[in-house]
Each structure stands twice: as structure tokens, then as C-alpha cells.
Amino acid sequence: MAQSIHDFHDDPRNAHILVWVNGQLKPRAEATVSVFDSGFVLGDGVWEGLRVVAGHPVFLDEHLDRLFEGAKAIAINIGLDRRALTRAVYDTLAANAMHDGVHLRLMVSRGVKRTPYQDPRVTIGPATVVIIPEHKTAKSETLATGLSLFTVHVRRGYPDVQDPKLNSHSKLNCITACIQATAAGADEALMLDPHGFVATCNSTHFFIVRKGEVWTSTGDYCLGGITRANVLRACREAGIACFEKNFSLTQVYSADEAFTTGTFAGLAPVRMIDGRVIGDGAPGPMVARLQALYRGLVERDVAVRAAEQLA
């Protein structure tokens, strides 16, 4: 049965989590926002997903960079600086006694409106900030067997329509892509750019391996992925040839390996695209090597953050 790379095995501990809502820790059932909130009314906000390893949110600096960049782009005053948000994340983890196998969702909306209308000037009060921590990891069986992708008709658009660099609450084009892929029996959607070149997946970034080289899209039509950037960094540090370039589905179908990247699951192999088996249909040696290199980057980041916490 098709399933998203973001699927996970339910953990009963999640029923009792405390959620950070505007400075207060509230039980899951009581963690609510107003029906007049900009995020609910219009999808007006930005967010980040964070994975926690050894008690520390991985690559937190890069995630906060993207969050504040997005908030500035759509003129949202978060109302908290980086230090305060970092403290809120750690306080939320401590309140829930969370250390490993945890995924955080940090969300910011423009705030409550006095009437449900798009104009930001009808917003009253400060931004809404929410941190949802969950005991959640990618299914090992999905990572072992790999994903099936389907190329959808929904494209990643131009930045003057809706900038794909914005990690906004409004994800309707990605949701529509996901619906089409699911209806086709695939796990995730592969999306093209306006010119017909491969861009990204609906919720992850996409890579192929050809003759020992690692390829991904130019990045012009996809979110500035944290894991994507770290995979490219790992390649360069290890002397693996890697390229951000235009390439077509023809080149995808004949690739030796393919994989997706994302904060939640890291690197996930792809076994099939549009009914074409990729390589021999099993996770390949380059994916395994990059998974190991990526784990090394995670360990380095956690070590730095741990040292900063002790300082």
C-alpha cells in the first residue's frame, strides 16, 4: 500500500504531549488557536520542521535562518528573537522529557484577525507561535524498501506567482500534487518546473545518481532545503561529484539510483518512478554512502550545539 515518507508508527506517548502556544505549555487537547487566526483563515504564516537527536534540534541555526527569512518576506513580526525561540524549543523538549526520536513543528502565523479577510491590516495583536513536539521517526520498512514516485501535472511555479522559497502554511499546490500521486498508487509526487525539467517532490527534495555523479535540480523552483544543502555539502567534503542542474525525466528513468531528502527521514531511497524501476529496484551503494555521511554531519552539529549549551 502506498504511504508517505512522513508516515510513522503511532506512539501512545503523543497523546500526553505538552504543546508550546504563545509562551504557555498546554496539554495536547487544550492546545488551540482562534478560528480567526491568520493561519487557519488564510494559511498566512511560515513554519519549520525540526528533528531532535541526543536532546538537540539538528541544524537549528539553518532552520531559524529560513524561518526568519520567510517571516520577513511576508512582513510578519514573529515577536521573538532567535535566542528566545531557541529557548522555547529547548523548554518544550524539557517539559516533555524528550531526547531522541522526536520531531518538532515550529509554526508562526500573522496572528488573530478582527474579521476573516486577507488584508494583513485587519490583524489584531501579535503573531501566533506554536511548537508541537512528537515522538515520531520515519518507518524503517519504508527506508529499507524505498519509495515509489509518480510525476504529476501540477508544476512548481514561478516566484512571482508564489515563491517556492517560502516555507509557508499555504501548501495547496503540493497537496494537489500529493492527491494525484496517491490516486496513481504512488508514495509521493515528483513535480516538474515550468520548463518541464525535474524540480522536486511534493514534500521532499529529489536526487538521482548517474555514473557516480549526484544530480539534483537547479533549486530555482524548490524550497531551500536544509537536508538538500547538507547532502550537497557532504558530497563536496567527500570528493563526490555533485551538480545542481536541469535534467529531464528521460535522464531520471535511466538513473542508477534515486533518493529524496528531508528533515524527517533524512535520505530515503526511491525504487520506482512512473512505473520504471530505478537501478535494480533496491537501495544502492551511493545512497548508503550518503546516508552515512549525512549522519556524520548530524553528529557534528549535535556536538557543537551540546558544547554551546554547556558554555
C-alpha positions as MATLAB code, in Angstrom:
seq = 'MAQSIHDFHDDPRNAHILVWVNGQLKPRAEATVSVFDSGFVLGDGVWEGLRVVAGHPVFLDEHLDRLFEGAKAIAINIGLDRRALTRAVYDTLAANAMHDGVHLRLMVSRGVKRTPYQDPRVTIGPATVVIIPEHKTAKSETLATGLSLFTVHVRRGYPDVQDPKLNSHSKLNCITACIQATAAGADEALMLDPHGFVATCNSTHFFIVRKGEVWTSTGDYCLGGITRANVLRACREAGIACFEKNFSLTQVYSADEAFTTGTFAGLAPVRMIDGRVIGDGAPGPMVARLQALYRGLVERDVAVRAAEQLA';
ca = [
       0.000    0.000    0.000;
       1.275    3.476   -0.875;
       2.479    5.581    2.019;
       4.238    8.882    2.501;
       7.844    9.058    3.643;
       6.384   11.077    6.518;
       4.361    8.102    7.776;
       5.294    6.781   11.207;
       4.221    4.228   13.757;
       1.857    5.735   16.318;
       3.399    6.305   19.727;
       0.996    6.367   22.705;
       3.166    8.972   24.433;
       1.993   11.542   21.894;
      -1.459   11.587   23.488;
       0.032   13.329   26.504;
       2.429   15.828   24.958;
       2.636   19.441   26.068;
       2.437   21.962   23.219;
       4.008   25.422   23.385;
       1.384   28.033   22.429;
       2.366   31.687   22.693;
       4.599   31.118   25.697;
       2.404   28.606   27.524;
       2.757   24.830   27.648;
      -0.638   23.227   27.188;
      -1.826   19.606   27.055;
      -2.465   18.404   23.526;
      -6.263   18.548   23.877;
      -6.106   22.145   25.100;
      -3.517   23.409   22.603;
      -5.761   25.505   20.371;
      -5.740   28.759   18.427;
      -8.582   31.071   17.443;
     -10.795   30.385   14.427;
      -9.893   33.970   13.489;
      -6.181   33.140   13.404;
      -4.478   34.080   10.134;
      -3.005   30.617    9.766;
      -6.439   28.976    9.912;
      -8.295   31.600    7.885;
      -5.756   32.003    5.084;
      -2.700   29.818    5.565;
      -0.864   33.046    6.347;
       2.348   32.060    8.085;
       5.648   30.216    7.955;
       6.910   27.074    9.651;
       9.839   24.721   10.182;
      10.150   21.021   10.921;
      12.997   20.031   13.246;
      14.420   16.622   14.093;
      15.826   16.076   17.581;
      18.917   13.945   18.170;
      20.544   13.448   21.593;
      18.332   16.188   23.020;
      19.214   18.803   20.407;
      17.307   20.123   17.374;
      19.514   19.309   14.379;
      20.692   22.173   12.160;
      18.654   24.635   14.239;
      20.604   27.666   13.001;
      19.790   26.889    9.373;
      16.127   26.307   10.183;
      15.869   29.586   12.068;
      17.586   31.380    9.183;
      14.865   30.110    6.843;
      12.063   30.878    9.294;
      13.115   34.484    9.842;
      13.802   34.984    6.137;
      10.298   33.793    5.294;
       8.689   35.876    8.023;
      10.481   38.990    6.797;
       9.485   38.297    3.206;
       5.779   38.330    4.109;
       6.149   41.100    6.706;
       5.411   39.055    9.829;
       6.958   40.216   13.095;
       7.478   36.962   14.999;
       7.798   38.895   18.245;
      10.623   36.661   19.485;
      14.286   36.759   18.560;
      16.404   33.708   17.721;
      17.570   33.273   21.294;
      14.021   33.328   22.655;
      12.791   30.846   20.034;
      15.737   28.566   20.773;
      14.908   28.695   24.467;
      11.259   27.920   23.712;
      12.269   24.846   21.711;
      14.505   23.522   24.483;
      11.912   24.314   27.166;
       9.317   22.364   25.193;
      11.631   19.371   24.895;
      12.455   19.501   28.612;
       8.794   19.752   29.629;
       8.091   16.598   27.629;
      11.253   14.760   28.718;
      12.147   14.280   25.063;
      15.624   13.301   23.955;
      15.652   11.181   20.781;
      13.246   10.019   18.098;
      11.453   13.353   18.203;
      10.137   15.673   15.506;
       9.161   19.290   16.219;
       6.877   21.529   14.220;
       7.568   25.246   14.803;
       4.778   27.369   13.350;
       4.237   31.112   13.119;
       1.099   32.811   11.807;
       0.408   36.507   11.412;
      -1.962   36.329   14.372;
      -5.645   36.838   15.103;
      -7.820   38.902   12.756;
     -10.797   41.035   13.730;
     -12.598   39.651   10.664;
     -11.773   36.749    8.313;
     -10.223   38.736    5.462;
      -6.841   38.549    3.724;
      -5.619   42.123    4.328;
      -2.815   41.968    6.943;
      -4.033   45.297    8.333;
      -7.075   43.620    9.893;
      -4.789   41.540   12.100;
      -5.045   42.424   15.776;
      -2.448   41.504   18.346;
       0.875   39.710   17.953;
       1.907   36.744   15.833;
       0.816   33.282   16.904;
       3.737   30.968   17.684;
       3.253   27.235   18.264;
       5.714   24.387   18.880;
       4.381   20.845   18.560;
       6.787   18.086   19.682;
       6.040   14.447   18.867;
       7.708   11.097   19.387;
       7.997   10.293   15.705;
      10.501    8.703   13.338;
      10.299    7.522    9.733;
       9.248    3.907    9.288;
      12.297    1.680    8.950;
      10.456   -0.543    6.465;
       9.864    2.411    4.141;
      13.536    3.350    4.259;
      14.507   -0.264    3.599;
      12.274   -0.819    0.568;
      12.327    2.680   -0.939;
       9.664    4.965   -2.344;
       7.520    4.889   -5.437;
       7.077    8.262   -7.163;
       4.622    9.484   -9.779;
       5.181   12.569  -11.950;
       2.142   14.820  -11.594;
       0.760   17.536  -13.848;
       0.936   20.092  -11.005;
       4.068   22.202  -11.537;
       6.316   24.128   -9.214;
       5.609   27.712  -10.189;
       7.464   30.924  -10.810;
       8.455   33.027   -7.794;
       6.249   35.909   -8.961;
       3.205   33.646   -8.516;
       4.103   32.035   -5.193;
       7.764   31.924   -4.349;
       8.785   28.288   -3.731;
      11.486   29.568   -1.380;
       8.733   30.460    1.119;
       8.034   27.658    3.584;
       4.522   28.970    4.005;
       1.484   27.431    5.664;
      -0.247   27.552    2.305;
       0.804   24.333    0.532;
      -2.146   23.744   -1.771;
      -0.087   23.094   -4.899;
       1.914   20.447   -3.022;
      -1.275   18.984   -1.550;
      -2.858   18.783   -5.007;
       0.286   17.046   -6.265;
       0.147   14.605   -3.370;
      -3.513   13.808   -4.103;
      -2.719   12.997   -7.727;
       0.253   10.805   -6.812;
      -1.750    8.939   -4.177;
      -4.581    8.337   -6.646;
      -1.993    6.866   -9.019;
      -0.870    4.445   -6.303;
       2.482    6.126   -5.580;
       4.030    7.187   -2.295;
       4.999   10.729   -3.269;
       4.655   13.154   -6.169;
       7.533   14.131   -8.436;
       6.994   17.693   -9.663;
       8.412   19.428  -12.727;
       9.316   23.086  -13.112;
       7.534   25.390  -15.612;
      10.020   24.343  -18.315;
       9.463   20.612  -17.914;
      12.663   19.853  -16.012;
      12.564   17.895  -12.763;
      12.158   20.197   -9.768;
      11.321   18.443   -6.501;
       8.826   16.190   -4.742;
       5.680   17.395   -3.013;
       7.222   17.219    0.474;
      10.883   16.348   -0.071;
      13.757   17.140   -2.417;
      14.834   14.811   -5.207;
      18.212   13.484   -6.351;
      19.459   10.983   -8.906;
      22.780    9.183   -9.268;
      24.270    8.653  -12.741;
      27.697    7.089  -13.348;
      28.931    8.025   -9.893;
      27.638   11.606  -10.076;
      24.922   13.019   -7.825;
      22.410   15.313   -9.520;
      19.652   17.492   -8.140;
      17.654   20.330   -9.657;
      18.956   23.866  -10.020;
      16.946   24.757   -6.912;
      15.235   27.612   -8.731;
      11.776   26.101   -8.240;
      12.009   24.424   -4.858;
      12.330   25.291   -1.206;
      15.844   25.927    0.064;
      16.083   22.500    1.704;
      18.264   22.127    4.784;
      18.874   18.410    4.222;
      19.334   19.009    0.491;
      22.071   21.544    1.196;
      23.753   19.228    3.680;
      23.782   16.328    1.218;
      25.500   18.569   -1.329;
      27.918   19.663    1.393;
      28.632   16.017    2.301;
      29.326   15.232   -1.359;
      31.790   18.076   -1.718;
      33.598   17.202    1.514;
      33.913   13.566    0.397;
      35.003   14.422   -3.150;
      31.835   13.053   -4.747;
      30.913   14.851   -7.957;
      27.598   16.635   -7.429;
      25.655   19.006   -9.636;
      22.672   21.333   -9.356;
      21.384   21.310  -12.916;
      18.446   20.924  -15.253;
      17.611   17.343  -16.187;
      14.632   15.575  -17.706;
      12.512   12.550  -16.884;
      14.380   10.577  -19.561;
      17.549   11.001  -17.523;
      15.667   10.127  -14.339;
      14.296    6.848  -15.683;
      17.756    5.640  -16.682;
      19.445    6.707  -13.426;
      21.460    4.199  -11.416;
      19.898    5.352   -8.144;
      17.438    7.956   -6.899;
      16.574    9.289   -3.473;
      14.719   12.009   -1.624;
      15.899   14.233    1.194;
      14.060   15.876    4.054;
      14.388   16.726    7.713;
      12.072   13.981    8.941;
      13.560   10.922    7.213;
      16.959   12.169    6.062;
      17.841   10.315    2.834;
      15.216    7.882    1.539;
      15.877    5.647   -1.488;
      13.492    5.632   -4.463;
      12.800    2.269   -6.096;
      10.334    3.221   -8.844;
       9.218    6.302  -10.799;
       6.237    6.298  -13.143;
       6.341    2.503  -13.319;
      10.063    2.428  -14.227;
      12.303    0.531  -11.838;
      15.302    2.648  -10.821;
      18.560    0.689  -10.953;
      17.837   -2.780   -9.640;
      14.927   -1.549   -7.531;
      16.843   -1.728   -4.243;
      18.714    0.930   -2.228;
      22.077    1.438   -3.931;
      25.649    1.963   -2.715;
      25.691    5.735   -3.232;
      22.549    6.183   -1.135;
      24.087    4.084    1.635;
      27.304    6.111    1.487;
      25.472    9.425    1.579;
      23.278    8.275    4.450;
      26.431    7.578    6.445;
      27.990   10.915    5.502;
      24.793   12.740    6.437;
      24.728   11.006    9.831;
      28.239   12.312   10.338;
      27.094   15.883    9.667;
      24.231   15.425   12.128;
      26.624   14.175   14.798;
      28.923   17.147   14.236;
      26.054   19.621   14.502;
      24.756   17.989   17.687;
      28.235   18.086   19.232;
      28.551   21.802   18.503;
      25.123   22.552   19.923;
      25.819   20.479   23.033;
      29.020   22.422   23.632;
      27.149   25.717   23.237;
      24.566   24.623   25.792;
      27.322   23.860   28.296;
      29.115   27.166   27.722;
];
